[in-house]
Structure formats: structure tokens, C-alpha cells
Amino acid sequence: MGIAASKGFMKHVLLCTCVLLTLTACTPERRSPDAIREDTAKATSEATHDATAVAQGIAEGLKDGGAINVNKAQAEKLETLPGIDEEAARRIINQRPYSDAYEMVKKHAITKAEYDKIAGKVTAK
């Protein structure tokens, strides 16, 4: 889904660039072909730079923005969760595997109160 969204976005940027090129070429004032080429190159460069930045942001968001898999995450990643310190992260890791995230409570790796703070931020895959 993330790759499809990136491709869709890139198609949108390409379409916008084509529209911009068309509008640039259809201006009522007489401009030299060199000036038009220069403006077009500049607009294309800016659009490409922006599209690249957006695509990188989407990729990073998809990579880092999802829920943390408690069956695979390293202690450092678990410690980024609210209320999970080094000791809790170690207990989570030592009680693996989990069939679902709430099983961390059932196995006494964390308390129900700790789980309530991280419930929407974790998964067990």
C-alpha cells in the first residue's frame, strides 16, 4: 500500500509538472525559447526535488510510523514506548513470543497500567 501511494503521488507530481510546462509554453508574452527552457528546467528541478523529499518522508513514515512489533523489537526500540524502561523492555523480550500484544500482561512482562499506555503503539506478529 505504501509503494502504491508513492507511485500515485509520483504520477500526480508528473501530471502537475506537465501542466506547469503547458502553462509556461502558453503564456501570452513573447519569450525566447531559451528563457522558456530555463524556466521549465528550473520548475522541473524544483518539482523533482519536492517529490523526492515527499517520497522519502512517506518511506520513513511507513518504516517508523507503524506499531512496534513486540516479538521482534530490540530493547532500545521498546524503551521508546511511554512507561517502558530498560527493565520492562528486558521482561518483554524474555517472555517472547506473544500471540497478541495483550499477552505481555498475561505473561506478567508488564502491568495492565503499562499496557494501557502503549496499547495502540504495539503489535505482536
Secondary structure, DSSP 8 states (H G I E B T S, - for coil): -HHHHHHHHHHHHHHHHHHHHHHHHT-SS---HHHHHHHHHHHHHHHHHHHHHHHHHHHHHHHHSS-EETTT--HHHHTTSTT--HHHHHHHHHT---SSTTHHHHTTSS-HHHHHHHGGGEE--
